[in-house]
Amino acid sequence: MGVPNPQSTVRRWRIDDITPDFQNCGVWDLPTPGGRDDFPRLVQLFAGGTTADNPSRIARLLFAVRWKLGALLGWDDADSGIGRRVDSLRSRLPADLRRAAPGPAFSTLPFTPVFLLENESAAEMANSTMHGVLHLRWVPDQRGADGGQNAQGDADGVYHGQLAVLVKPNGLFGRAYMAGIKPFRHLLVYPPLLRGIGREWQDLSAQGSGGTA
């Protein structure tokens, strides 16, 4: 948790065929153990999230500074977003994915859903610096809850989520910007973010089982 998982990039996902011109910025294992059919709950958790929920005060400050700079410098203006500066990735989808539900709308975060499958979802955002994708996957643990092998992801096995971030920088400025914020994202933003997701997941699991958080 909190460290990019290079082994997770071996499997090919549907998003890989849609974003060949995007950079994979890393894949993180999420502390979200669940059953085979629990993926929609993970997607909904992300859709309802907000940067103000990050457990780290430093991370919240970094996000606040970023949004303030974006407002002052026009990085997040409507003309730089999806459908204006860049086309939505939905225009790249094959027929079967276009027929699939795009997924739940994000309540606060500036993402737009692209597609939702039983074990994979994608949402996109764009601004003056980049076109980005938040990609969620639902993968089987190598071992099930009883300690036995679960590599095949059988119905009784234990699964967990993975988060991948894909980015297409906007020109030289976008590449410089993404390179400049990389240390902050990997050291100060993602670790507490993933811990917070784990706690929220535990709370949801307790509520779903009739327990208390």
CYANA upper distance limits for C-alpha pairs under 8 A (distance plus 0.5 A):
  1 MET  CA     28 TRP  CA      6.94
  1 MET  CA     29 ASP  CA      5.95
  1 MET  CA     30 LEU  CA      6.69
  1 MET  CA     31 PRO  CA      7.40
  1 MET  CA    191 PRO  CA      7.88
  1 MET  CA    194 LEU  CA      7.52
  2 GLY  CA     28 TRP  CA      6.85
  2 GLY  CA     29 ASP  CA      7.97
  2 GLY  CA    186 HIS  CA      8.32
  2 GLY  CA    190 TYR  CA      6.65
  2 GLY  CA    191 PRO  CA      5.03
  2 GLY  CA    192 PRO  CA      8.50
  2 GLY  CA    194 LEU  CA      6.93
  3 VAL  CA     28 TRP  CA      6.60
  3 VAL  CA     29 ASP  CA      8.40
  3 VAL  CA    186 HIS  CA      8.36
  3 VAL  CA    191 PRO  CA      8.31
  4 PRO  CA     26 GLY  CA      5.59
  4 PRO  CA     27 VAL  CA      5.38
  4 PRO  CA     28 TRP  CA      5.35
  4 PRO  CA     29 ASP  CA      8.17
  5 ASN  CA      9 THR  CA      8.01
  5 ASN  CA     26 GLY  CA      7.48
  5 ASN  CA     27 VAL  CA      5.68
  5 ASN  CA     28 TRP  CA      5.98
  5 ASN  CA     29 ASP  CA      7.25
  6 PRO  CA     10 VAL  CA      8.12
  6 PRO  CA     26 GLY  CA      7.92
  6 PRO  CA     27 VAL  CA      7.34
  8 SER  CA     27 VAL  CA      7.06
  9 THR  CA     27 VAL  CA      7.57
 12 ARG  CA     16 ASP  CA      7.02
 13 TRP  CA     17 ASP  CA      8.09
 13 TRP  CA    120 GLU  CA      8.37
 14 ARG  CA     18 ILE  CA      7.46
 15 ILE  CA     19 THR  CA      6.65
 15 ILE  CA    122 ALA  CA      7.89
 15 ILE  CA    135 HIS  CA      8.35
 16 ASP  CA     20 PRO  CA      6.64
 18 ILE  CA     89 LEU  CA      7.91
 18 ILE  CA     92 ARG  CA      6.71
 18 ILE  CA     93 LEU  CA      7.20
 21 ASP  CA    168 LYS  CA      7.44
 22 PHE  CA    166 LEU  CA      6.41
 22 PHE  CA    167 VAL  CA      5.73
 22 PHE  CA    168 LYS  CA      5.19
 23 GLN  CA    166 LEU  CA      5.89
 23 GLN  CA    167 VAL  CA      5.64
 23 GLN  CA    168 LYS  CA      6.61
 24 ASN  CA    164 ALA  CA      7.84
 24 ASN  CA    165 VAL  CA      6.62
 24 ASN  CA    166 LEU  CA      5.08
 24 ASN  CA    167 VAL  CA      7.10
 25 CYS  CA    164 ALA  CA      7.80
 25 CYS  CA    165 VAL  CA      5.90
 25 CYS  CA    166 LEU  CA      6.22
 25 CYS  CA    167 VAL  CA      7.46
 26 GLY  CA    164 ALA  CA      6.25
 26 GLY  CA    165 VAL  CA      6.51
 26 GLY  CA    166 LEU  CA      8.29
 27 VAL  CA    162 GLN  CA      7.16
 27 VAL  CA    163 LEU  CA      6.05
 27 VAL  CA    164 ALA  CA      4.82
 27 VAL  CA    165 VAL  CA      7.35
 28 TRP  CA    162 GLN  CA      5.99
 28 TRP  CA    163 LEU  CA      5.61
 28 TRP  CA    164 ALA  CA      6.89
 29 ASP  CA    160 HIS  CA      8.05
 29 ASP  CA    161 GLY  CA      6.80
 29 ASP  CA    162 GLN  CA      5.06
 29 ASP  CA    163 LEU  CA      7.05
 30 LEU  CA    160 HIS  CA      7.02
 30 LEU  CA    161 GLY  CA      5.62
 30 LEU  CA    162 GLN  CA      5.79
 30 LEU  CA    163 LEU  CA      7.40
 30 LEU  CA    194 LEU  CA      6.91
 30 LEU  CA    197 ILE  CA      8.11
 30 LEU  CA    198 GLY  CA      7.55
 31 PRO  CA    160 HIS  CA      7.38
 31 PRO  CA    161 GLY  CA      7.82
 31 PRO  CA    194 LEU  CA      7.80
 31 PRO  CA    195 ARG  CA      7.99
 31 PRO  CA    197 ILE  CA      7.86
 31 PRO  CA    198 GLY  CA      5.42
 32 THR  CA     42 LEU  CA      8.48
 32 THR  CA    159 TYR  CA      8.44
 32 THR  CA    160 HIS  CA      5.58
 32 THR  CA    161 GLY  CA      6.40
 32 THR  CA    197 ILE  CA      8.27
 32 THR  CA    198 GLY  CA      6.34
 32 THR  CA    201 TRP  CA      6.51
 32 THR  CA    202 GLN  CA      8.18
 33 PRO  CA    158 VAL  CA      6.88
 33 PRO  CA    159 TYR  CA      6.03
 33 PRO  CA    160 HIS  CA      5.07
 33 PRO  CA    161 GLY  CA      7.99
 34 GLY  CA     38 ASP  CA      6.50
 34 GLY  CA    158 VAL  CA      6.18
 34 GLY  CA    159 TYR  CA      5.69
 34 GLY  CA    160 HIS  CA      6.51
 35 GLY  CA    155 ALA  CA      7.98
 35 GLY  CA    156 ASP  CA      7.64
 35 GLY  CA    157 GLY  CA      7.12
 35 GLY  CA    158 VAL  CA      5.95
 35 GLY  CA    159 TYR  CA      6.17
 36 ARG  CA    153 GLY  CA      8.16
 36 ARG  CA    154 ASP  CA      8.30
 36 ARG  CA    155 ALA  CA      6.35
 36 ARG  CA    156 ASP  CA      7.96
 36 ARG  CA    157 GLY  CA      7.60
 36 ARG  CA    158 VAL  CA      7.59
 36 ARG  CA    159 TYR  CA      6.71
 37 ASP  CA    118 GLU  CA      8.17
 38 ASP  CA     42 LEU  CA      7.45
 39 PHE  CA     43 VAL  CA      6.98
 39 PHE  CA    118 GLU  CA      7.34
 39 PHE  CA    119 ASN  CA      6.70
 39 PHE  CA    137 ARG  CA      8.46
 39 PHE  CA    138 TRP  CA      6.55
 39 PHE  CA    161 GLY  CA      8.06
 40 PRO  CA     44 GLN  CA      6.67
 40 PRO  CA    118 GLU  CA      8.02
 41 ARG  CA     45 LEU  CA      6.71
 42 LEU  CA     46 PHE  CA      7.02
 42 LEU  CA    161 GLY  CA      7.90
 42 LEU  CA    201 TRP  CA      8.35
 43 VAL  CA     47 ALA  CA      6.70
 43 VAL  CA    104 PRO  CA      8.25
 43 VAL  CA    121 SER  CA      7.95
 43 VAL  CA    136 LEU  CA      7.86
 44 GLN  CA     48 GLY  CA      6.68
 44 GLN  CA    104 PRO  CA      7.22
 45 LEU  CA     49 GLY  CA      6.84
 45 LEU  CA    201 TRP  CA      8.45
 46 PHE  CA    106 PHE  CA      8.29
 47 ALA  CA    104 PRO  CA      7.05
 47 ALA  CA    105 ALA  CA      6.85
 47 ALA  CA    106 PHE  CA      4.80
 47 ALA  CA    107 SER  CA      6.81
 47 ALA  CA    108 THR  CA      8.43
 47 ALA  CA    109 LEU  CA      8.08
 48 GLY  CA    106 PHE  CA      6.48
 48 GLY  CA    107 SER  CA      5.96
 48 GLY  CA    108 THR  CA      7.47
 49 GLY  CA     53 ASP  CA      7.64
 49 GLY  CA    106 PHE  CA      8.26
 49 GLY  CA    107 SER  CA      7.90
 49 GLY  CA    108 THR  CA      7.32
 49 GLY  CA    109 LEU  CA      7.40
 50 THR  CA     54 ASN  CA      8.21
 50 THR  CA    108 THR  CA      6.27
 50 THR  CA    109 LEU  CA      6.31
 51 THR  CA     60 ARG  CA      7.05
 51 THR  CA     63 PHE  CA      7.22
 51 THR  CA    109 LEU  CA      7.92
 52 ALA  CA     60 ARG  CA      6.42
 53 ASP  CA     60 ARG  CA      8.30
 53 ASP  CA    196 GLY  CA      8.38
 54 ASN  CA     59 ALA  CA      7.12
 54 ASN  CA     60 ARG  CA      6.56
 54 ASN  CA    189 VAL  CA      8.49
 54 ASN  CA    192 PRO  CA      7.15
 54 ASN  CA    193 LEU  CA      5.95
 54 ASN  CA    196 GLY  CA      7.09
 55 PRO  CA     59 ALA  CA      8.35
 55 PRO  CA     60 ARG  CA      8.36
 55 PRO  CA    192 PRO  CA      6.35
 55 PRO  CA    193 LEU  CA      7.21
 55 PRO  CA    195 ARG  CA      8.45
 55 PRO  CA    196 GLY  CA      6.56
 56 SER  CA     60 ARG  CA      6.78
 56 SER  CA    188 LEU  CA      8.36
 56 SER  CA    189 VAL  CA      8.11
 56 SER  CA    192 PRO  CA      6.32
 56 SER  CA    193 LEU  CA      8.21
 57 ARG  CA     61 LEU  CA      6.68
 58 ILE  CA     62 LEU  CA      6.71
 58 ILE  CA    188 LEU  CA      7.63
 59 ALA  CA     63 PHE  CA      6.74
 59 ALA  CA    188 LEU  CA      6.49
 59 ALA  CA    189 VAL  CA      5.63
 60 ARG  CA     64 ALA  CA      6.65
 61 LEU  CA     65 VAL  CA      6.63
 62 LEU  CA     66 ARG  CA      6.64
 63 PHE  CA     67 TRP  CA      6.70
 64 ALA  CA     68 LYS  CA      6.64
 65 VAL  CA     69 LEU  CA      6.59
 66 ARG  CA     70 GLY  CA      6.54
 67 TRP  CA     71 ALA  CA      6.70
 68 LYS  CA     72 LEU  CA      6.74
 69 LEU  CA     73 LEU  CA      6.37
 69 LEU  CA     74 GLY  CA      8.47
 69 LEU  CA     75 TRP  CA      8.26
 70 GLY  CA     74 GLY  CA      5.97
 70 GLY  CA     75 TRP  CA      5.07
 70 GLY  CA     76 ASP  CA      5.98
 71 ALA  CA     75 TRP  CA      7.21
 71 ALA  CA     76 ASP  CA      7.02
 71 ALA  CA     77 ASP  CA      8.12
 74 GLY  CA    128 SER  CA      8.41
 75 TRP  CA     80 SER  CA      7.63
 75 TRP  CA    127 ASN  CA      6.31
 75 TRP  CA    128 SER  CA      5.28
 75 TRP  CA    129 THR  CA      7.49
 76 ASP  CA     80 SER  CA      6.84
 76 ASP  CA     81 GLY  CA      7.61
 76 ASP  CA    126 ALA  CA      8.49
 76 ASP  CA    127 ASN  CA      5.56
 76 ASP  CA    128 SER  CA      6.98
 77 ASP  CA     81 GLY  CA      7.52
 77 ASP  CA    127 ASN  CA      7.75
 78 ALA  CA     84 ARG  CA      7.81
 79 ASP  CA     84 ARG  CA      5.81
 79 ASP  CA     85 ARG  CA      6.53
 80 SER  CA     84 ARG  CA      6.60
 80 SER  CA     85 ARG  CA      5.26
 80 SER  CA     86 VAL  CA      8.05
 80 SER  CA    126 ALA  CA      7.12
 80 SER  CA    127 ASN  CA      5.27
 80 SER  CA    128 SER  CA      5.78
 81 GLY  CA     85 ARG  CA      6.17
 81 GLY  CA     86 VAL  CA      7.19
 81 GLY  CA    125 MET  CA      7.51
 81 GLY  CA    126 ALA  CA      5.18
 81 GLY  CA    127 ASN  CA      5.59
 81 GLY  CA    128 SER  CA      8.19
 82 ILE  CA     86 VAL  CA      5.91
 82 ILE  CA     87 ASP  CA      6.36
 82 ILE  CA     88 SER  CA      6.08
 82 ILE  CA    125 MET  CA      7.06
 82 ILE  CA    126 ALA  CA      6.16
 82 ILE  CA    127 ASN  CA      8.48
 83 GLY  CA     87 ASP  CA      5.27
 83 GLY  CA     88 SER  CA      6.33
 85 ARG  CA    126 ALA  CA      8.48
 85 ARG  CA    127 ASN  CA      8.47
 86 VAL  CA    126 ALA  CA      7.89
 86 VAL  CA    131 HIS  CA      8.08
 87 ASP  CA     91 SER  CA      7.55
 88 SER  CA     92 ARG  CA      8.37
 88 SER  CA    124 GLU  CA      8.35
 89 LEU  CA     93 LEU  CA      7.35
 89 LEU  CA    114 VAL  CA      7.21
 89 LEU  CA    124 GLU  CA      8.13
 90 ARG  CA     98 ARG  CA      7.57
 90 ARG  CA    114 VAL  CA      6.27
 90 ARG  CA    115 PHE  CA      8.33
 93 LEU  CA     97 LEU  CA      6.31
 93 LEU  CA     98 ARG  CA      6.40
 94 PRO  CA     98 ARG  CA      6.85
 95 ALA  CA     99 ARG  CA      6.88
 96 ASP  CA    100 ALA  CA      7.01
 97 LEU  CA    101 ALA  CA      8.45
 97 LEU  CA    115 PHE  CA      7.07
 98 ARG  CA    102 PRO  CA      8.46
 98 ARG  CA    115 PHE  CA      8.13
100 ALA  CA    115 PHE  CA      7.06
100 ALA  CA    116 LEU  CA      7.22
100 ALA  CA    117 LEU  CA      7.78
101 ALA  CA    115 PHE  CA      6.56
101 ALA  CA    116 LEU  CA      6.37
101 ALA  CA    117 LEU  CA      8.41
102 PRO  CA    113 PRO  CA      5.86
102 PRO  CA    114 VAL  CA      5.43
102 PRO  CA    115 PHE  CA      4.32
102 PRO  CA    116 LEU  CA      5.81
103 GLY  CA    113 PRO  CA      6.04
103 GLY  CA    114 VAL  CA      7.56
103 GLY  CA    115 PHE  CA      6.34
103 GLY  CA    116 LEU  CA      5.56
103 GLY  CA    121 SER  CA      7.99
104 PRO  CA    113 PRO  CA      7.22
105 ALA  CA    112 THR  CA      7.14
105 ALA  CA    113 PRO  CA      6.87
106 PHE  CA    110 PRO  CA      7.72
106 PHE  CA    111 PHE  CA      6.69
106 PHE  CA    112 THR  CA      7.32
106 PHE  CA    113 PRO  CA      8.21
110 PRO  CA    125 MET  CA      6.70
111 PHE  CA    123 ALA  CA      6.33
111 PHE  CA    124 GLU  CA      5.70
111 PHE  CA    125 MET  CA      5.35
112 THR  CA    123 ALA  CA      5.77
112 THR  CA    124 GLU  CA      5.76
112 THR  CA    125 MET  CA      6.85
113 PRO  CA    122 ALA  CA      6.70
113 PRO  CA    123 ALA  CA      4.58
113 PRO  CA    124 GLU  CA      6.87
114 VAL  CA    121 SER  CA      8.03
114 VAL  CA    122 ALA  CA      5.88
114 VAL  CA    123 ALA  CA      5.53
114 VAL  CA    124 GLU  CA      7.25
115 PHE  CA    121 SER  CA      6.09
115 PHE  CA    122 ALA  CA      6.08
115 PHE  CA    123 ALA  CA      7.73
116 LEU  CA    120 GLU  CA      6.63
116 LEU  CA    121 SER  CA      4.85
116 LEU  CA    122 ALA  CA      7.20
117 LEU  CA    121 SER  CA      6.48
119 ASN  CA    137 ARG  CA      6.08
119 ASN  CA    138 TRP  CA      5.32
119 ASN  CA    139 VAL  CA      7.89
120 GLU  CA    135 HIS  CA      7.86
120 GLU  CA    136 LEU  CA      6.16
120 GLU  CA    137 ARG  CA      5.03
120 GLU  CA    138 TRP  CA      6.94
121 SER  CA    135 HIS  CA      6.31
121 SER  CA    136 LEU  CA      5.75
121 SER  CA    137 ARG  CA      7.17
122 ALA  CA    133 VAL  CA      7.03
122 ALA  CA    134 LEU  CA      6.21
122 ALA  CA    135 HIS  CA      5.06
122 ALA  CA    136 LEU  CA      6.94
123 ALA  CA    133 VAL  CA      6.12
123 ALA  CA    134 LEU  CA      5.76
123 ALA  CA    135 HIS  CA      7.13
124 GLU  CA    131 HIS  CA      7.81
124 GLU  CA    132 GLY  CA      6.09
124 GLU  CA    133 VAL  CA      4.94
124 GLU  CA    134 LEU  CA      6.74
125 MET  CA    131 HIS  CA      6.43
125 MET  CA    132 GLY  CA      5.84
125 MET  CA    133 VAL  CA      7.05
126 ALA  CA    130 MET  CA      6.27
126 ALA  CA    131 HIS  CA      4.77
126 ALA  CA    132 GLY  CA      6.59
127 ASN  CA    131 HIS  CA      7.12
128 SER  CA    170 ASN  CA      7.21
128 SER  CA    174 GLY  CA      7.97
129 THR  CA    169 PRO  CA      6.55
129 THR  CA    170 ASN  CA      5.65
129 THR  CA    171 GLY  CA      8.39
129 THR  CA    173 PHE  CA      7.28
129 THR  CA    174 GLY  CA      4.77
129 THR  CA    175 ARG  CA      8.31
129 THR  CA    177 TYR  CA      7.42
129 THR  CA    178 MET  CA      8.35
130 MET  CA    167 VAL  CA      7.10
130 MET  CA    168 LYS  CA      6.02
130 MET  CA    169 PRO  CA      4.65
130 MET  CA    170 ASN  CA      5.24
130 MET  CA    174 GLY  CA      6.33
131 HIS  CA    167 VAL  CA      6.31
131 HIS  CA    168 LYS  CA      5.61
131 HIS  CA    169 PRO  CA      6.88
131 HIS  CA    170 ASN  CA      7.76
132 GLY  CA    165 VAL  CA      7.77
132 GLY  CA    166 LEU  CA      6.16
132 GLY  CA    167 VAL  CA      4.87
132 GLY  CA    168 LYS  CA      6.75
133 VAL  CA    165 VAL  CA      6.35
133 VAL  CA    166 LEU  CA      5.47
133 VAL  CA    167 VAL  CA      6.80
134 LEU  CA    163 LEU  CA      7.73
134 LEU  CA    164 ALA  CA      6.72
134 LEU  CA    165 VAL  CA      5.70
134 LEU  CA    166 LEU  CA      7.23
135 HIS  CA    163 LEU  CA      6.35
135 HIS  CA    164 ALA  CA      5.46
135 HIS  CA    165 VAL  CA      6.69
135 HIS  CA    166 LEU  CA      8.04
136 LEU  CA    161 GLY  CA      7.34
136 LEU  CA    162 GLN  CA      6.19
136 LEU  CA    163 LEU  CA      5.36
136 LEU  CA    164 ALA  CA      6.84
137 ARG  CA    161 GLY  CA      6.06
137 ARG  CA    162 GLN  CA      5.56
137 ARG  CA    163 LEU  CA      7.11
138 TRP  CA    159 TYR  CA      7.05
138 TRP  CA    160 HIS  CA      6.22
138 TRP  CA    161 GLY  CA      5.12
138 TRP  CA    162 GLN  CA      6.89
139 VAL  CA    153 GLY  CA      7.98
139 VAL  CA    159 TYR  CA      5.91
139 VAL  CA    160 HIS  CA      6.16
139 VAL  CA    161 GLY  CA      6.76
139 VAL  CA    162 GLN  CA      7.87
140 PRO  CA    150 ASN  CA      7.25
140 PRO  CA    151 ALA  CA      6.93
140 PRO  CA    152 GLN  CA      7.70
140 PRO  CA    153 GLY  CA      5.31
140 PRO  CA    157 GLY  CA      7.52
140 PRO  CA    158 VAL  CA      6.50
140 PRO  CA    159 TYR  CA      4.69
140 PRO  CA    160 HIS  CA      6.93
141 ASP  CA    150 ASN  CA      6.79
141 ASP  CA    151 ALA  CA      7.20
141 ASP  CA    153 GLY  CA      7.94
141 ASP  CA    157 GLY  CA      8.09
141 ASP  CA    158 VAL  CA      6.23
141 ASP  CA    159 TYR  CA      5.75
141 ASP  CA    160 HIS  CA      7.20
142 GLN  CA    149 GLN  CA      6.70
142 GLN  CA    150 ASN  CA      5.72
142 GLN  CA    151 ALA  CA      5.42
143 ARG  CA    147 GLY  CA      5.92
143 ARG  CA    148 GLY  CA      5.88
143 ARG  CA    149 GLN  CA      5.09
143 ARG  CA    150 ASN  CA      5.18
143 ARG  CA    151 ALA  CA      7.34
143 ARG  CA    157 GLY  CA      8.27
143 ARG  CA    158 VAL  CA      7.91
144 GLY  CA    148 GLY  CA      5.94
144 GLY  CA    149 GLN  CA      6.60
144 GLY  CA    150 ASN  CA      5.61
144 GLY  CA    156 ASP  CA      8.39
144 GLY  CA    157 GLY  CA      5.39
144 GLY  CA    158 VAL  CA      5.54
145 ALA  CA    157 GLY  CA      7.22
145 ALA  CA    158 VAL  CA      6.47
150 ASN  CA    154 ASP  CA      7.25
150 ASN  CA    157 GLY  CA      6.43
150 ASN  CA    158 VAL  CA      8.01
153 GLY  CA    157 GLY  CA      6.32
153 GLY  CA    158 VAL  CA      8.02
153 GLY  CA    159 TYR  CA      7.93
169 PRO  CA    174 GLY  CA      5.13
169 PRO  CA    175 ARG  CA      5.78
169 PRO  CA    178 MET  CA      7.71
170 ASN  CA    174 GLY  CA      4.97
170 ASN  CA    175 ARG  CA      7.33
171 GLY  CA    175 ARG  CA      6.84
172 LEU  CA    176 ALA  CA      6.66
173 PHE  CA    177 TYR  CA      6.53
174 GLY  CA    178 MET  CA      6.62
175 ARG  CA    179 ALA  CA      6.63
176 ALA  CA    180 GLY  CA      6.56
177 TYR  CA    181 ILE  CA      6.85
178 MET  CA    182 LYS  CA      6.57
181 ILE  CA    185 ARG  CA      6.73
182 LYS  CA    186 HIS  CA      6.70
183 PRO  CA    187 LEU  CA      6.33
183 PRO  CA    188 LEU  CA      8.28
184 PHE  CA    188 LEU  CA      5.66
184 PHE  CA    189 VAL  CA      6.90
185 ARG  CA    189 VAL  CA      5.23
185 ARG  CA    190 TYR  CA      6.37
186 HIS  CA    190 TYR  CA      6.11
186 HIS  CA    191 PRO  CA      7.70
187 LEU  CA    191 PRO  CA      7.24
188 LEU  CA    192 PRO  CA      7.73
189 VAL  CA    193 LEU  CA      6.63
190 TYR  CA    194 LEU  CA      6.49
191 PRO  CA    195 ARG  CA      6.92
192 PRO  CA    196 GLY  CA      6.59
193 LEU  CA    197 ILE  CA      6.77
194 LEU  CA    198 GLY  CA      6.74
195 ARG  CA    199 ARG  CA      6.92
196 GLY  CA    200 GLU  CA      6.72
197 ILE  CA    201 TRP  CA      6.52
198 GLY  CA    202 GLN  CA      6.76
199 ARG  CA    203 ASP  CA      6.77
200 GLU  CA    204 LEU  CA      6.73
201 TRP  CA    205 SER  CA      6.59
202 GLN  CA    206 ALA  CA      6.60
202 GLN  CA    213 ALA  CA      7.78
203 ASP  CA    207 GLN  CA      6.71
203 ASP  CA    212 THR  CA      8.05
203 ASP  CA    213 ALA  CA      5.36
204 LEU  CA    208 GLY  CA      6.55
204 LEU  CA    213 ALA  CA      8.41
205 SER  CA    209 SER  CA      6.74
206 ALA  CA    210 GLY  CA      6.72
206 ALA  CA    211 GLY  CA      5.26
206 ALA  CA    212 THR  CA      6.10
206 ALA  CA    213 ALA  CA      6.17
207 GLN  CA    211 GLY  CA      6.00
207 GLN  CA    212 THR  CA      6.64
207 GLN  CA    213 ALA  CA      7.44
